[in-house]
Amino acid sequence: MPRQRTMSYHRRFSLFLLLQHQKPQFLKFKPLFQLLLAYYHDHYPNHNAVPKSHIHIKPSLSSFITDSKIQSEFAHHDPGVARINNGSFGCCPAPVITALQQWQLKYLRQPDHFYYNELRQGILKTRTIIKDLVNAYDVDEISVLDNTTTAVAIVLQKTAWAFSEGTYNKGDAIIVLQYGYGAVRNSIKAYVSRAGGDVIEVHFKFPVSSNNEIISAFRKALKEGKTNGKNIRLAVIDHVTSMPSFVIPVKELVKTCREEGVDQVFVDGAHGIGCIDVDMKEIGADFYTSNLHKWFFSPPAVAFLYCRKLSKCSDLHHPIVSHDYGNGLAIESAWVGTRDYSPLLVVPSVLEFISRFEKGIHGIMERNHEAVVEMGKMLAKAWGTNLGSPPEMCAAMIMVGLPSCLGISSENDCVKLRTHLRESFGVEVHIYYRTPEDGEVEPITGYARISHQVYNKIDDYLKFRNAINQLVGNGFTCTSLLD
Ligand SMILES: Cc1ncc(COP(=O)(O)O)c(C=O)c1O
């Protein structure tokens, strides 16, 4: 296979700025410039150096997908929006949308044939692909679901039953990170607290500066829980937290749980597959869930739940009970009443799409990481702020401090500013409110979570940078935004 060289985002960004600056002089050298571009695209075929549609670019000789092809596979994205929030809803390329529609039509054409001859085999194929991708021991460990929220309900429902059936005692606890996902924390309230379980929260500061900070906070919370005489029945640990976003050292935390006698460990990897390495044997958790519709180019909604064979999975049930109740979670989940199962069936087409990129999903993850770090640094430098974590603690999303003069003073301000950026500037980005500590001078209270996925261009981040610069230049503060 031809080797493809890559140029760092930083070098491409510098080249971009240089060309922007030099435009009038460059026009004199247009033929030379075109030649250079053609050379550049031949040698860095997957990257958008200077995307200018009027310049003729020689077709690439590489067999890997080109920049312009990537753009055409995502041509359904609203061209007016700089989409730097892949973390919320993910993305799905054109060939996968076509496959989705073909599955929907198959069902509509002859539903009985689809149900009896296609659905189960299709889902088994998806489970087998996922088993290989995440290095599980056995395909029976993998169930395919609609989303992480359902996976959480499945695991916590089992915990609630253990309380109500007397396996666990009132006051036994589950441990969860302070920055756990809001909906997951609500599920914990609904299933665990209501059943009589206690919740231990692991607290640490944001911005976060090292894995050790998280590991020691986790150890401390576990120890305190245990000295209060609690049995810790379950740990719920994010792989990549949502807001604020950073990568959690899950392997180390799972190990700590084993050393400290926590009964079971559940990793919420909603942002896992396609964003970061997900290896069941390495992580060693009892349960792991990930969406495929966030970073694995799948349409909404498809996720998997892994349950380690050794971890007594027989008492896991889908919260929606249907005909296959009692036949094992994987089989139960393959039919939960009449609905559209197409997203669960397109995973082979997703793999095909991913295989067009150099080094497949690993190459995509590496390039996304490299790009998001460079763009994060560029924005922090432009605004005189800082990143929310060291680069090695992020995957394809990174937190970037916003200028304090924007006056972000509540979560509501973050929502309003996000809406303003969408509606007035065509920028889609998620914003986090950080409560300042006592005595902080000009604290950074707002952090933008930027993401990078294959469809992103440098222009997306420049648009965001310029929007914030314009707001700052105009003396804008969040108080001017109506509720
Ligand atoms: C950490 C985390 N857990 C769970 C979820 C829920 O995922 P879904 O809405 O696909 O069920 C999300 C969604 O963003 C998340 O970030």
The ligand as a MOL file (V3000), in Angstrom:
LIG
                    3D

  0  0  0     0  0            999 V3000
M  V30 BEGIN CTAB
M  V30 COUNTS 16 16 0 0 0
M  V30 BEGIN ATOM
M  V30 1 C -20.3080 10.4030 28.8800 0
M  V30 2 C -21.6510 10.1890 28.2420 0
M  V30 3 N -22.4480 9.2040 28.6850 0
M  V30 4 C -23.6510 8.9490 28.1410 0
M  V30 5 C -24.1180 9.7030 27.0800 0
M  V30 6 C -25.4600 9.3950 26.5010 0
M  V30 7 O -25.3620 8.9940 25.1530 0
M  V30 8 P -26.6810 8.7820 24.2960 0
M  V30 9 O -27.4140 10.0830 24.3300 0
M  V30 10 O -26.2250 8.4290 22.9360 0
M  V30 11 O -27.4420 7.7020 24.9720 0
M  V30 12 C -23.3390 10.7500 26.5890 0
M  V30 13 C -23.8120 11.5850 25.4850 0
M  V30 14 O -23.2160 12.5350 25.0720 0
M  V30 15 C -22.0690 10.9930 27.1820 0
M  V30 16 O -21.2850 11.9870 26.7480 0
M  V30 END ATOM
M  V30 BEGIN BOND
M  V30 1 1 1 2
M  V30 2 1 2 3
M  V30 3 2 2 15
M  V30 4 2 3 4
M  V30 5 1 4 5
M  V30 6 1 5 6
M  V30 7 2 5 12
M  V30 8 1 6 7
M  V30 9 1 7 8
M  V30 10 2 8 9
M  V30 11 1 8 10
M  V30 12 1 8 11
M  V30 13 1 12 13
M  V30 14 1 12 15
M  V30 15 2 13 14
M  V30 16 1 15 16
M  V30 END BOND
M  V30 END CTAB
M  END
